[in-house]
Amino acid sequence: MTVKAAATSEAHRIISSDGLDLVAPACEKGIGAVITAPGSDNLIHGVRIEPVALWPDDRGYFLEVQRLGRGLAAHFPAASTQVSAAFNYPGTIKAFHYHLRQTDCWTPVAGMLQVALFDLRASSPTHGLRNTMYVGALRPWQILVPPGVAHGYKVLGAEPSLLVYLTDRFYDPNDEGRIPHNDPLIHYDWELQHK
């Protein structure tokens, strides 16, 4: 399925590196396709989602983040996989950044996040598509984000969030690029969506 974002004739070339050509087409203000199921037809090409099993009891809950060699990050090499965590205060927006070579595997383990993805890959069948996912304690999903897909999130609700993530490469500042959360081409709407 080929899905293109509603765009004007404006576009901004971000970078070309190792055969990856990243271009941000201009989009109308909005949040793109809201993903409510892991197998959604509107999911950006190469992004994968799996529900994470959560076992609650009277003491709290247990959530298994990752088994090396299995699941969404099964192909991550043990020699270069990094496990990190980001603790975030309510209302925080961390967006947007992208990688040229690194793949991320996100698992929100506490709180709720509004995850925003934007396909920058000029050769992708979903170039320019935006996805929004509401994930965390109420929807325990794991999200695989490939290189060339800009990603970010906003912490929802009154509680902090904790995001645990694996990367298939050690942190390299030369592999990462940043785009402001309020970039006028992406035009992502971080405001409350009064539906």
C-alpha positions as CSV (number, residue, x, y, z in Angstrom):
1,M,0.0,0.0,0.0
2,T,1.4,3.4,-0.9
3,V,0.3,6.3,1.4
4,K,1.5,9.8,0.9
5,A,1.1,12.7,3.2
6,A,-1.1,15.7,2.2
7,A,1.7,18.1,1.3
8,T,2.2,21.4,-0.4
9,S,4.9,21.8,-3.0
10,E,7.3,22.8,-0.3
11,A,9.9,20.3,1.0
12,H,13.1,20.4,2.8
13,R,16.1,18.1,2.0
14,I,17.5,17.1,5.4
15,I,20.5,14.9,4.5
16,S,21.7,12.2,2.1
17,S,24.0,9.7,3.7
18,D,25.0,6.1,2.7
19,G,22.0,5.8,0.3
20,L,19.5,7.2,2.7
21,D,17.9,10.4,1.4
22,L,15.9,12.2,4.0
23,V,13.4,14.8,2.9
24,A,10.6,16.5,4.9
25,P,7.6,17.4,2.7
26,A,5.3,20.1,4.0
27,C,2.2,18.8,5.8
28,E,-1.0,20.3,6.9
29,K,-1.4,20.8,10.6
30,G,-2.4,17.6,12.3
31,I,-1.4,14.3,13.9
32,G,-1.6,12.0,10.9
33,A,-3.0,8.5,11.2
34,V,-3.8,7.4,14.7
35,I,-2.6,3.8,15.1
36,T,-5.0,1.8,17.3
37,A,-3.9,-1.7,16.3
38,P,-0.4,-3.2,15.8
39,G,-1.4,-4.4,12.3
40,S,-2.8,-1.1,11.1
41,D,-2.8,-0.5,7.3
42,N,-1.8,3.1,8.0
43,L,1.5,2.2,9.8
44,I,4.7,3.8,8.4
45,H,6.6,1.3,6.3
46,G,9.2,-0.6,8.5
47,V,7.7,0.5,11.8
48,R,6.5,-2.5,13.8
49,I,4.4,-2.8,16.9
50,E,4.0,-5.7,19.4
51,P,1.8,-5.7,22.5
52,V,3.9,-6.3,25.6
53,A,2.5,-8.7,28.2
54,L,1.9,-7.0,31.6
55,W,1.1,-9.0,34.7
56,P,-0.6,-6.9,37.5
57,D,-1.2,-8.0,41.0
58,D,-1.9,-6.4,44.4
59,R,1.8,-5.3,44.6
60,G,2.0,-3.5,41.2
61,Y,2.9,-5.1,37.9
62,F,5.6,-7.0,36.1
63,L,6.5,-6.2,32.5
64,E,9.1,-8.0,30.5
65,V,11.0,-5.4,28.3
66,Q,13.1,-7.6,26.0
67,R,14.6,-11.1,25.5
68,L,17.8,-10.8,23.5
69,G,17.4,-12.7,20.2
70,R,13.6,-12.6,20.3
71,G,10.8,-10.2,19.5
72,L,11.0,-6.9,17.6
73,A,14.7,-6.5,18.5
74,A,15.7,-10.1,17.7
75,H,18.1,-8.9,14.9
76,F,19.9,-6.4,17.2
77,P,23.6,-7.6,17.6
78,A,24.6,-8.4,21.2
79,A,28.0,-6.7,20.7
80,S,26.5,-3.2,19.9
81,T,23.0,-3.2,21.5
82,Q,22.5,-0.5,24.1
83,V,19.8,-0.3,26.7
84,S,18.7,3.1,27.9
85,A,15.9,4.8,29.8
86,A,14.3,8.2,29.7
87,F,12.4,9.6,32.7
88,N,10.1,12.4,31.7
89,Y,8.0,14.9,33.7
90,P,4.3,15.4,32.8
91,G,3.7,17.6,29.7
92,T,7.3,17.2,28.4
93,I,7.7,17.0,24.7
94,K,10.8,15.4,23.3
95,A,10.8,15.7,19.5
96,F,11.9,15.3,16.8
97,H,15.0,13.3,16.2
98,Y,16.0,10.7,13.6
99,H,18.9,8.3,12.9
100,L,20.8,7.5,9.7
101,R,21.7,3.9,10.7
102,Q,20.4,3.2,14.2
103,T,17.1,1.3,14.8
104,D,15.3,2.0,18.1
105,C,13.0,-0.4,20.0
106,W,10.8,1.5,22.5
107,T,9.0,0.1,25.5
108,P,7.1,2.7,27.6
109,V,7.0,1.1,31.1
110,A,5.3,3.8,33.2
111,G,3.0,6.6,32.4
112,M,1.4,7.4,29.0
113,L,3.0,8.8,25.9
114,Q,1.7,10.4,22.7
115,V,4.3,9.0,20.2
116,A,4.7,10.9,17.0
117,L,6.5,9.4,13.9
118,F,7.2,11.0,10.6
119,D,8.6,9.2,7.6
120,L,11.5,11.2,6.1
121,R,12.8,8.5,3.7
122,A,12.3,9.8,0.2
123,S,12.3,6.3,-1.2
124,S,9.8,4.9,1.3
125,P,6.3,4.0,0.1
126,T,4.9,6.0,3.1
127,H,7.2,9.0,2.7
128,G,5.7,12.0,4.5
129,L,3.2,10.0,6.5
130,R,2.7,10.8,10.1
131,N,1.6,8.3,12.8
132,T,0.4,8.9,16.3
133,M,0.2,6.2,19.0
134,Y,-1.0,6.5,22.5
135,V,1.1,4.0,24.5
136,G,2.2,3.2,28.0
137,A,0.5,1.8,31.1
138,L,-3.0,1.8,29.4
139,R,-1.7,0.4,26.1
140,P,1.6,-1.6,26.7
141,W,3.1,-1.7,23.2
142,Q,6.6,-2.0,22.0
143,I,7.5,0.1,18.9
144,L,10.4,-0.6,16.4
145,V,11.5,2.7,14.7
146,P,13.8,2.2,11.7
147,P,16.4,4.7,10.4
148,G,15.0,7.7,8.6
149,V,11.8,7.9,10.6
150,A,11.7,11.0,12.8
151,H,10.3,10.2,16.2
152,G,9.3,11.9,19.4
153,Y,6.7,12.0,22.2
154,K,4.7,14.0,24.7
155,V,4.0,12.8,28.2
156,L,0.3,12.7,28.8
157,G,-1.5,12.9,32.1
158,A,-0.4,14.0,35.6
159,E,2.2,11.3,36.2
160,P,5.8,11.1,34.9
161,S,6.7,8.5,32.3
162,L,9.5,6.1,31.9
163,L,10.6,4.9,28.4
164,V,13.1,2.0,28.2
165,Y,14.6,1.6,24.8
166,L,17.1,-0.6,23.0
167,T,19.2,0.5,20.1
168,D,21.0,-1.8,17.7
169,R,24.1,0.5,17.8
170,F,25.9,2.4,20.6
171,Y,25.1,6.1,20.8
172,D,26.8,8.0,18.1
173,P,26.1,11.8,17.9
174,N,27.0,11.7,14.2
175,D,24.2,9.3,13.5
176,E,21.5,11.5,15.0
177,G,19.7,14.5,13.6
178,R,17.2,16.8,15.3
179,I,14.2,18.7,14.0
180,P,12.3,21.1,16.3
181,H,9.0,19.8,17.8
182,N,7.2,22.7,16.2
183,D,8.8,22.5,12.7
184,P,6.5,24.2,10.2
185,L,7.0,21.5,7.5
186,I,6.1,18.6,9.8
187,H,3.4,20.8,11.3
188,Y,2.6,18.2,14.0
189,D,-0.2,19.3,16.3
190,W,0.9,18.7,19.9
191,E,-2.2,20.4,21.4
192,L,-5.0,18.5,23.0
193,Q,-7.2,17.0,20.3
194,H,-10.7,17.9,21.3
195,K,-12.6,15.1,19.6
